[in-house]
Amino acid sequence: MIYRSKAPLRIGLAGGGTDVSPYSDLYGGAILNATISLYANATIEPIEENKIILNAIDRQEEEQYEWQKELPITGKLDLLKGIYNRIQKDYGIPERGFRLSTFVDAPAGSGLGTSSTLVVAIIGAFTEMLRLPMGEYDMAHYAFEIERQDLGMAGGKQDQYAATFGGVNYMEFYSDDKVIVNPLRIKQQYLFELENNLLLYYTSTSRESAEIIRKQTRNVVDKKGSSIEAMHQLKEQARLMKEALLKGKLHEIGEVLNFGFHQKRLMAEGISNSLMDDIYETAIKAGATGGKISGAGGGGFMIFYCPGNSKYNVINSLDKFGGRHRSYLFVEHGLKTWTI
């Protein structure tokens, strides 16, 4: 038997960063995101040897161990090891050799939630193999605990829930890790128009999101007024985006994105840089009405709202930066698992 899973990556449309503690604990956070047709994939294959083989195909990294109950955290393939260790501790995995293979459709550090989505996908493959009784909230919170608590990786909470639930969601974040996922019933023609007009552009740079998130966290702990006020405004941006999508006020989306772009830069140093500022200004001059840096910032993907047919002019204008646009579709489903 071979056990497989896939979980969709996400585009964050508004409210990014307000899902990170301690802001969400103190003030409550809100984010609007949508899953897209780029995935994190995981496969577990039993093998004859009594070994554990970990293989990140897209990163061309592999590690092998004799079968054991706890794998060492060494800085290489730690996400895979951390998930194995936690599931082994909580549920027990039968002593038999297996190969865990993963592949992600976007580079690490690209701002589409790749790491957290990969965690969800790997947990999904193990739940398929072990027949673990986990609901969507259980799965997302479990992924959050492994990544943020067990492995100590800095970040927020939205990605795990987006990957598990799928679709377009307005998410609320509170103290004690309370999360409420509100699926939005958006008319299909509004989603088609958003999909047509929203350009996903990869800057061909990646970044280490953890340091940016640590700066953001320190700003909240130190009660830095400008940073906290920016997060309040981003939370309001999520509400504005929800209203625009539900009511079909698509002409307002660029303006809402533009508002958030300037607020997010105030959250922490390093979110934007001269290259990303140049890309943003070029896109606006070419016809985009707004945009944002995806994820924590500093590199990776950017998105631009391009009304009418301005998307093609924006694409051409960005050629000089050496990045590339990426085709995608919105998807309604979250994590999927199966056995063959």
Beta strands, then each sheet from edge to edge (+ up, - down):
strand 1: 3-14
strand 2: 29-46
strand 3: 51-56
strand 4: 61-66
strand 5: 98-104
strand 6: 168-173
strand 7: 179-183
strand 8: 198-202
strand 9: 290-293
strand 10: 301-305
strand 11: 324-325
strand 12: 336-339
sheet 1: 4+ 3- 5- 2+ 1- 12+
sheet 2: 4+ 3- 5- 2+ 6- 7+
sheet 3: 9+ 10- 8+ 11-
end
